């Protein structure tokens, strides 16, 4: 396992943005959610979990709409750095996933990626997306044994995911494919200290593993959750007063309902910047009043109270130290 691939990508993705202005150039990063449905209910998931503030509007994007979005993004030069196909849903539940990835690659997008829990990433489906030209795949696995996996993920899929992971590794190696693979693992109080065991179990099958402490900011948690799972007390964090969100200035998120939203934080709010069902134009969406209002808040050091940005992890000072090796 070569260390740091996922961390490097995330740092580049959330790194320095030159164009901090009300009307920045069209975004270099694009996320298109093909479906908001999921086959698991992870206890800490802010979308589908037990403590989610609200359930997402479950929908599946038409393949024709996904193709049209890719065409328009290509026309405008949006997504030159990367295009991802995920947000709140499980990517492998989308039956046309491989076709959409292949279309994006043939359209000239240099970097495509997905995030998955891996349960539906069967050999046939995995082979399809890898052959389609997928550049990066991240699997979410949050335990090192079957029993804890079932408790945290809400499904008994541990053995299935491990089998699919091994197939992915072997297929990539046998066909000399250039695909960046990684695992993200959310650490809770119940899984503290599993890092060594986790790396021993999964490390040989991926390029990188990132351990992330469970965050409560977006959950309707109760005392039981805090007692059983909390790793970091909110009192240990402090907001960076000079933080300016890079996502608002160089990344566009489109959910499966064809709505342009600020980021992955937006599912439990009514914060929609633009409805592409009313006006199918990505340039107009990027320059919409919704984007401008949030950019102004940051540029003018405005009050972010009661916005989706108020409790965002990215704003927390020293949050980097909470990456658990």
Secondary structure as the mmCIF struct_conf table of DSSP 4:
data_model
#
loop_
_struct_conf.conf_type_id
_struct_conf.id
_struct_conf.beg_label_comp_id
_struct_conf.beg_label_asym_id
_struct_conf.beg_label_seq_id
_struct_conf.end_label_comp_id
_struct_conf.end_label_asym_id
_struct_conf.end_label_seq_id
TURN_TY1_P TURN_TY1_P1 UNK A 3 UNK A 4
HELX_RH_AL_P HELX_RH_AL_P1 UNK A 5 UNK A 13
TURN_TY1_P TURN_TY1_P2 UNK A 14 UNK A 14
BEND BEND1 UNK A 15 UNK A 15
BEND BEND2 UNK A 18 UNK A 18
BEND BEND3 UNK A 21 UNK A 21
TURN_TY1_P TURN_TY1_P3 UNK A 22 UNK A 23
HELX_LH_PP_P HELX_LH_PP_P1 UNK A 24 UNK A 27
BEND BEND4 UNK A 28 UNK A 28
STRN STRN1 UNK A 29 UNK A 32
BEND BEND5 UNK A 34 UNK A 34
STRN STRN2 UNK A 35 UNK A 35
BEND BEND6 UNK A 39 UNK A 39
TURN_TY1_P TURN_TY1_P4 UNK A 43 UNK A 44
TURN_TY1_P TURN_TY1_P5 UNK A 46 UNK A 48
BEND BEND7 UNK A 49 UNK A 49
TURN_TY1_P TURN_TY1_P6 UNK A 50 UNK A 51
STRN STRN3 UNK A 52 UNK A 52
BEND BEND8 UNK A 53 UNK A 54
STRN STRN4 UNK A 60 UNK A 60
HELX_RH_AL_P HELX_RH_AL_P2 UNK A 63 UNK A 76
TURN_TY1_P TURN_TY1_P7 UNK A 77 UNK A 79
BEND BEND9 UNK A 80 UNK A 81
STRN STRN5 UNK A 82 UNK A 84
BEND BEND10 UNK A 87 UNK A 89
HELX_RH_3T_P HELX_RH_3T_P1 UNK A 91 UNK A 93
TURN_TY1_P TURN_TY1_P8 UNK A 95 UNK A 96
HELX_RH_AL_P HELX_RH_AL_P3 UNK A 97 UNK A 106
TURN_TY1_P TURN_TY1_P9 UNK A 107 UNK A 108
BEND BEND11 UNK A 110 UNK A 110
STRN STRN6 UNK A 112 UNK A 116
BEND BEND12 UNK A 118 UNK A 118
TURN_TY1_P TURN_TY1_P10 UNK A 119 UNK A 120
HELX_RH_AL_P HELX_RH_AL_P4 UNK A 123 UNK A 131
TURN_TY1_P TURN_TY1_P11 UNK A 132 UNK A 133
STRN STRN7 UNK A 136 UNK A 140
BEND BEND13 UNK A 144 UNK A 145
HELX_RH_AL_P HELX_RH_AL_P5 UNK A 146 UNK A 153
BEND BEND14 UNK A 154 UNK A 155
HELX_RH_AL_P HELX_RH_AL_P6 UNK A 158 UNK A 174
TURN_TY1_P TURN_TY1_P12 UNK A 175 UNK A 176
STRN STRN8 UNK A 180 UNK A 187
HELX_RH_3T_P HELX_RH_3T_P2 UNK A 189 UNK A 191
TURN_TY1_P TURN_TY1_P13 UNK A 192 UNK A 193
HELX_RH_AL_P HELX_RH_AL_P7 UNK A 195 UNK A 202
HELX_RH_3T_P HELX_RH_3T_P3 UNK A 203 UNK A 205
BEND BEND15 UNK A 206 UNK A 207
STRN STRN9 UNK A 208 UNK A 213
TURN_TY1_P TURN_TY1_P14 UNK A 217 UNK A 218
STRN STRN10 UNK A 219 UNK A 219
HELX_RH_AL_P HELX_RH_AL_P8 UNK A 223 UNK A 229
BEND BEND16 UNK A 232 UNK A 232
HELX_RH_3T_P HELX_RH_3T_P4 UNK A 234 UNK A 236
STRN STRN11 UNK A 238 UNK A 239
TURN_TY1_P TURN_TY1_P15 UNK A 241 UNK A 242
BEND BEND17 UNK A 246 UNK A 246
HELX_RH_AL_P HELX_RH_AL_P9 UNK A 247 UNK A 250
STRN STRN12 UNK A 251 UNK A 254
TURN_TY1_P TURN_TY1_P16 UNK A 256 UNK A 257
BEND BEND18 UNK A 258 UNK A 258
STRN STRN13 UNK A 259 UNK A 261
BEND BEND19 UNK A 262 UNK A 263
HELX_RH_3T_P HELX_RH_3T_P5 UNK A 264 UNK A 268
BEND BEND20 UNK A 269 UNK A 269
BEND BEND21 UNK A 273 UNK A 273
STRN STRN14 UNK A 274 UNK A 275
TURN_TY1_P TURN_TY1_P17 UNK A 276 UNK A 278
HELX_RH_AL_P HELX_RH_AL_P10 UNK A 282 UNK A 286
TURN_TY1_P TURN_TY1_P18 UNK A 287 UNK A 287
BEND BEND22 UNK A 288 UNK A 288
HELX_RH_AL_P HELX_RH_AL_P11 UNK A 289 UNK A 299
TURN_TY1_P TURN_TY1_P19 UNK A 300 UNK A 301
TURN_TY1_P TURN_TY1_P20 UNK A 305 UNK A 306
BEND BEND23 UNK A 307 UNK A 307
TURN_TY1_P TURN_TY1_P21 UNK A 308 UNK A 311
HELX_RH_3T_P HELX_RH_3T_P6 UNK A 313 UNK A 315
STRN STRN15 UNK A 316 UNK A 317
TURN_TY1_P TURN_TY1_P22 UNK A 318 UNK A 318
HELX_RH_3T_P HELX_RH_3T_P7 UNK A 319 UNK A 322
STRN STRN16 UNK A 323 UNK A 323
#
